[in-house]
């Protein structure tokens, strides 16, 4: 076997120009997979973090059925003692912070016209520490001292023509059929990644929301984790502990339909790209091997005439292709990784995604799995491309092969 490898290396370096072209094709394909895969992975991570730190948090704990019934009868899904549950959740390994939200829907009135809104009563200081993906275009975030402050999404503020310092009335209908209203002062206008969210979202201090809804409870407890990668593990722990008590645990990715659709879209696009690169490498290697066999037909005829069995000829061609694939894949993995690091150091300015407000700076996110799988695709494509030519050369007629080129 050692002799076959050495002979294969000699043949590879003897055909320098053709071998170099084949190696370049393999390396470019592998590097392209690394760069494209790292770019898509960075989109997933950045989009996920934007959703987590602007809207959902990592995990949300609610009464069972809240997601389906909150629009019809939100009062049925109130958590009566959220502070005690908050303490219990905060003691779970992996949980960094827990805060309370009270959801409501209502009408915002500026004295001239109304706008239907989706609101949240929040703990301002706690939310401010993790809401890093909310950008305030005007004013400031809510603080714990804001008794009657309100912050609005940019779309909502624009619809009502509101600016900092304006007074607005928030009107909601209670479960008993009564109507409650409070007056607020606009202290901030925020912009998140989602235009749809900004068009309807308002946030007020939790005490004001409780007064408005005439309750001491809450709808949602939001858990922020130390690491996003621990979401599945912590969610399983909470489900086993709080599920039997009538609570359900929702993970951030299941709370965002936009994220799920974006991931599916980019996965399909990257799958098509993988297929294109695979075909490119297959055609390039197949062409190179065919040309090599054509030029070395008399050589293979001589080898067969000297008694080498067809299996030996097939093995010789495949060993050369395997070595080409391995060398090309390693070169592609190295080139792709270096390019990824260089591009990430510079950054790629990106416009806002569809239905989004904020642009961002993209990177090429490297992972061992991505690099290894890209190299494996290039290597396997090379080996597959060589099988058919290798079978054909192993079945050469000796007389015709020896006469080739004369």
C-alpha positions in Angstrom: 0.0 0.0 0.0 2.9 2.3 0.8 4.3 1.7 -2.7 1.0 2.5 -4.3 0.7 5.8 -2.4 4.2 6.8 -3.4 3.6 5.9 -7.0 0.3 7.8 -7.0 2.1 10.9 -5.6 4.7 10.6 -8.3 2.0 10.5 -11.0 0.2 13.5 -9.4 3.3 15.6 -9.5 4.2 14.4 -13.0 1.0 16.0 -14.3 1.6 19.3 -12.5 -0.6 21.6 -14.5 -3.6 19.3 -14.6 -3.2 18.3 -10.9 -2.9 21.9 -9.9 -6.1 22.8 -11.8 -7.9 19.9 -10.1 -6.6 20.9 -6.7 -7.7 24.5 -7.2 -11.2 23.4 -8.2 -11.5 21.3 -5.1 -10.0 23.9 -2.8 -12.2 26.7 -4.2 -15.3 24.5 -3.7 -14.4 23.7 -0.1 -13.5 27.3 0.7 -16.7 28.4 -0.8 -18.7 26.1 1.3 -16.9 27.3 4.5 -17.5 31.0 3.6 -21.1 30.5 2.6 -21.9 28.2 5.6 -20.2 30.6 8.0 -22.1 33.5 6.6 -25.4 31.8 7.0 -24.6 30.6 10.5 -23.7 34.2 11.5 -27.1 35.3 10.2 -28.8 32.7 12.3 -26.9 33.7 15.4 -27.3 37.5 14.9 -31.0 37.2 14.2 -31.5 34.9 17.2 -29.8 37.2 19.5 -31.8 40.2 18.2 -35.0 38.3 18.9 -33.8 37.2 22.4 -32.6 40.7 23.5 -35.4 42.7 21.9 -38.5 40.7 22.4 -38.7 37.2 23.8 -35.7 36.5 26.1 -34.4 32.9 26.1 -37.3 31.2 27.8 -40.8 32.3 28.7 -42.9 30.6 31.5 -46.7 31.0 31.3 -49.8 29.3 32.3 -50.7 26.4 30.1 -52.8 27.5 27.2 -51.7 31.1 27.4 -50.4 31.3 23.8 -53.7 30.1 22.3 -56.1 31.9 24.7 -54.4 35.2 25.4 -56.3 37.2 22.8 -59.7 36.0 23.9 -59.4 35.8 27.7 -56.0 36.9 29.0 -57.3 37.2 32.5 -57.7 33.4 32.7 -54.0 32.9 32.4 -52.7 35.3 35.0 -50.0 34.0 37.3 -51.3 34.9 40.8 -48.0 35.0 42.6 -45.3 35.8 40.1 -42.7 36.9 42.6 -42.5 33.5 44.2 -42.2 31.8 40.8 -39.6 34.3 39.9 -37.4 33.3 42.9 -37.8 29.6 42.0 -36.9 30.2 38.3 -33.9 32.3 39.3 -32.4 29.4 41.3 -32.3 27.1 38.2 -28.7 26.4 37.0 -28.0 28.3 33.8 -30.5 31.1 34.5 -28.9 34.5 34.8 -31.9 36.7 35.3 -35.7 36.5 35.5 -38.2 39.3 35.1 -42.0 39.7 34.9 -44.2 41.0 32.1 -47.9 41.7 32.0 -49.3 41.6 28.5 -52.3 43.7 27.4 -54.0 45.0 24.2 -55.7 48.3 23.9 -56.0 51.6 22.1 -53.6 54.5 22.2 -55.1 57.9 21.7 -53.2 61.2 21.1 -56.4 63.3 21.3 -57.0 63.2 17.6 -57.0 59.6 16.5 -56.6 56.0 17.9 -54.2 53.2 17.3 -54.6 49.6 18.3 -51.6 48.4 20.2 -50.0 45.4 21.8 -48.5 46.4 25.1 -46.3 45.0 27.9 -45.9 46.1 31.5 -42.3 45.6 32.3 -39.7 45.9 35.0 -37.7 48.8 33.5 -34.2 48.3 35.0 -34.2 44.5 34.6 -35.3 44.8 30.9 -32.8 47.6 30.3 -29.9 45.3 31.1 -30.8 42.7 28.5 -32.6 44.8 25.8 -29.4 45.5 24.0 -31.0 45.1 20.5 -33.5 47.9 21.1 -32.2 51.1 19.7 -33.8 54.3 20.9 -34.1 56.8 18.1 -35.6 59.4 20.4 -35.6 59.8 24.1 -34.5 57.1 26.5 -35.6 53.7 27.9 -38.0 53.5 30.8 -36.6 53.7 34.3 -37.9 52.4 37.6 -38.7 56.0 38.6 -41.0 56.5 35.6 -44.5 56.3 37.1 -46.4 57.4 34.0 -43.7 57.0 31.3 -44.3 55.1 28.1 -42.0 54.0 25.3 -43.3 53.2 21.8 -42.1 51.4 18.7 -41.0 53.7 15.9 -43.9 52.7 13.7 -46.5 53.4 16.4 -45.0 56.8 17.2 -45.0 57.7 13.6 -48.6 56.6 13.1 -49.8 58.9 15.9 -47.3 61.7 15.2 -45.9 61.5 18.7 -42.6 62.9 20.0 -40.9 63.0 23.3 -42.9 64.8 26.0 -46.3 64.3 24.4 -49.2 63.0 26.5 -51.2 60.0 25.4 -54.1 58.0 26.7 -54.0 54.3 26.9 -57.5 52.6 27.0 -58.2 48.9 27.6 -61.2 46.8 28.2 -61.3 44.7 31.4 -62.7 41.2 31.7 -65.8 42.5 33.5 -66.7 44.7 30.5 -65.5 47.9 32.1 -63.1 50.3 30.4 -60.0 51.6 32.1 -57.7 54.4 31.0 -54.5 56.0 32.1 -52.5 59.0 30.9 -48.9 58.6 30.0 -45.9 60.8 28.9 -43.8 59.6 25.9 -40.2 59.2 27.2 -38.7 57.1 24.4 -39.2 55.8 20.8 -37.4 52.5 20.0 -36.5 50.6 16.9 -36.0 46.9 16.9 -35.1 44.5 14.1 -38.8 44.0 13.3 -41.0 46.6 11.6 -44.1 44.6 12.5 -43.2 44.7 16.2 -42.4 48.4 16.1 -45.7 49.3 14.4 -47.8 48.2 17.4 -45.6 47.8 20.4 -45.7 49.9 23.6 -44.2 49.3 27.0 -45.1 50.9 30.3 -43.9 50.3 33.9 -45.3 47.1 35.5 -47.0 49.0 38.4 -48.9 51.1 35.9 -49.9 48.1 33.9 -51.2 46.4 37.0 -53.2 49.5 37.9 -54.6 49.7 34.4 -55.6 46.0 34.4 -56.7 45.9 38.1 -54.5 42.9 39.0 -51.4 42.0 41.0 -50.5 39.1 38.8 -48.5 38.7 35.6 -48.8 36.7 32.3 -45.1 35.9 31.5 -41.9 35.3 33.4 -38.9 35.8 31.1 -35.7 33.9 31.8 -32.4 35.1 30.5 -29.6 32.5 30.4 -25.9 32.8 30.7 -25.5 31.1 27.3 -27.9 30.8 24.4 -26.5 27.3 23.8 -28.0 26.1 27.1 -31.6 26.9 26.0 -32.6 23.3 25.4 -31.0 21.9 28.5 -32.5 24.6 30.8 -35.9 24.4 29.1 -36.0 20.6 29.8 -35.2 21.2 33.4 -37.9 23.8 33.8 -40.5 21.7 32.0 -39.9 18.8 34.3 -40.1 21.0 37.4 -42.9 23.4 36.5 -44.9 21.5 33.9 -46.8 19.4 36.5 -47.7 22.6 38.3 -49.7 23.9 35.3 -47.0 26.0 33.6 -45.6 25.7 30.1 -42.1 26.7 29.0 -41.6 28.3 25.5 -38.2 28.6 23.9 -37.2 31.7 22.1 -37.0 30.2 18.6 -40.6 28.8 18.9 -41.9 32.2 19.9 -40.7 33.8 16.7 -42.4 32.7 13.5 -40.2 35.0 11.5 -37.0 33.3 12.8 -38.3 29.8 11.9 -39.2 30.9 8.4 -35.8 32.7 7.9 -33.9 29.6 9.0 -35.9 27.4 6.7 -35.3 29.8 3.8 -31.5 30.1 4.3 -31.2 26.3 4.9 -32.8 25.7 1.5 -30.6 28.3 -0.2 -27.4 26.8 1.4 -28.5 23.3 0.3 -28.8 24.5 -3.3 -25.3 26.1 -3.0 -23.9 22.8 -1.6 -25.3 20.9 -4.6 -23.9 23.5 -7.1 -20.4 23.2 -5.5 -20.6 19.4 -5.4 -21.5 19.3 -9.1 -18.7 21.8 -9.9 -16.1 19.6 -8.1 -17.5 16.5 -9.7 -17.3 17.8 -13.2 -13.8 19.3 -12.7 -12.4 16.2 -11.2 -14.1 13.9 -13.8 -12.7 16.0 -16.6 -9.2 15.9 -15.1 -9.2 12.2 -14.6 -10.6 11.5 -18.1 -7.9 13.6 -19.6 -5.2 11.9 -17.5 -6.5 8.5 -18.6 -6.6 9.5 -22.2 -2.9 10.7 -22.1 -1.8 7.6 -20.2 -3.7 5.0 -22.1 -0.6 3.3 -23.5 0.9 3.3 -20.0 -2.2 1.6 -18.6 -2.1 -0.9 -21.5 1.5 -1.7 -20.6 0.6 -2.2 -17.0 -2.2 -4.6 -17.9 0.0 -6.5 -20.4 2.5 -7.0 -17.6 -0.1 -8.9 -15.6 -1.7 -6.3 -13.4 -5.4 -7.4 -12.8 -8.3 -4.9 -13.6 -8.8 -4.5 -9.8 -5.2 -3.3 -9.5 -5.6 -0.7 -12.2 -8.9 0.5 -10.7 -7.2 0.8 -7.3 -4.2 2.7 -8.7 -6.5 5.4 -10.3 -8.7 5.6 -7.2 -5.6 6.0 -4.9 -4.5 9.0 -7.1 -7.9 10.5 -6.8 -8.2 10.0 -3.1 -4.9 11.7 -2.6 -6.0 14.6 -4.9 -9.2 14.9 -2.9 -7.4 14.8 0.5 -4.8 17.4 -0.5 -7.5 19.7 -2.2 -9.8 19.4 0.8 -7.0 20.3 3.2 -6.0 23.3 1.1 -9.6 24.4 0.8 -10.1 24.1 4.6 -7.0 26.1 5.3 -7.8 28.8 2.7 -11.5 29.0 3.7 -10.6 29.4 7.4 -8.0 32.1 6.8 -10.4 34.0 4.5 -13.2 33.7 7.1 -10.9 35.1 9.8 -9.8 38.0 7.5 -13.3 38.8 6.4 -14.7 38.7 9.9 -11.9 41.1 11.1 -13.1 43.6 8.5 -16.9 42.9 8.7 -19.5 42.8 6.0 -22.0 45.8 6.2 -25.5 44.3 5.7 -28.8 46.1 4.9 -31.8 45.3 7.0 -33.3 41.9 6.2 -36.9 41.7 4.8 -39.5 43.1 7.3 -36.7 44.4 9.5 -35.5 47.9 10.5 -31.9 47.5 11.5 -28.9 46.6 9.4 -25.9 44.9 10.9 -22.3 43.9 10.4 -22.0 40.3 9.3 -19.1 37.9 9.9 -18.0 34.5 8.8 -18.7 32.3 11.8 -16.3 29.3 11.9 -17.0 26.0 13.6 -15.1 22.7 13.5 -18.2 20.9 12.2 -18.6 23.4 9.3 -14.9 23.2 8.3 -14.8 19.4 8.6 -18.1 18.9 6.7 -17.0 21.2 3.9 -13.7 19.4 3.5 -15.6 16.0 3.6 -17.9 17.2 0.8 -14.9 18.2 -1.4 -13.2 14.9 -0.7 -16.2 12.7 -1.3 -17.0 14.6 -4.5 -13.5 13.9 -5.8 -13.7 10.2 -5.0 -17.1 9.9 -6.6 -16.0 11.7 -9.8 -13.1 9.2 -10.2 -15.1 6.0 -9.9 -16.5 5.8 -13.5 -13.2 6.7 -15.3 -11.4 4.2 -13.1 -13.8 1.4 -14.0 -13.5 2.3 -17.7 -9.7 2.2 -17.6 -9.6 -1.1 -15.7 -11.6 -2.7 -18.7 -9.2 -1.4 -21.4 -8.4 -3.8 -24.2 -4.7 -4.4 -24.1 -4.1 -4.4 -27.9 -6.1 -1.2 -28.4 -4.4 0.5 -25.5 -0.9 -0.3 -26.7 -1.8 1.0 -30.2 -3.2 4.3 -28.7 -1.5 7.3 -30.2 0.5 5.5 -32.8 
